[in-house]
Amino acid sequence: MLKSRRCVRERALPSGCSPRPEVTKDPCQRRHLSRKALSFLGPYWGPFVGAICAAPLVFVGGALLHKFLISRVSGLRTAGTLDEGHFGQLVVTLGISLILQNGGQILFGSTPVAVRTPLSSEAFLIGPVYHGATVFLNKAKLVAFFVAVLAAVVLYVTLEYTRLG
């Protein structure tokens, strides 16, 4: 026996939900509003949630590295020794960088893995350009290019025209 997808009118609606049919086309959709909280990001919400969850861990890790390693080779304690403390700071940060890079390579492997997104499987077609050749521009790489150019312009303007620079 097939069950109907229509919501029962006797059930209480969550606060803020209207029983009017013009608000939502599917009457059962009103019950699933919390599931659609991040639907405006589509398939891209995973990295945002991951970044939000990882940010406190990365902050604490950086604070601990600074407290126990970097602060011992920089600051007033090392003033007057071997190039005012900058050489020791450089060596320690380079060592931390190498440890993190090689640890990640051991943990995850050295084979690059592509992340499949809807943009990475689509391309703009330009052409024919030369002797009937068509140019394919990957949409994901094009978006990454424009984001990088925008970040470079914002960084340049910030450093050139503000007191921060």
Residue pairs with C-beta under 8 A, 6 or more apart in sequence:
5 26
5 27
5 28
6 27
6 28
7 27
7 28
7 30
7 31
9 19
13 19
13 30
14 30
14 31
14 33
17 23
17 30
17 33
18 30
19 30
21 27
23 30
24 30
38 45
38 48
38 49
41 48
42 118
43 117
43 118
44 117
65 96
69 92
69 96
70 89
70 92
70 93
73 85
73 88
73 89
73 91
73 92
74 85
74 86
74 88
74 89
75 85
78 84
78 85
78 88
79 85
82 88
114 120
117 140
119 138
119 139
119 140
119 143
120 138
120 139
120 140
122 138
122 139
123 136
123 137
123 138
123 139
124 136
124 137
124 139
124 142
125 134
125 135
125 136
126 134
126 135
126 136
126 137
127 133
127 134
127 135
128 134
129 135
158 164
158 165
159 165
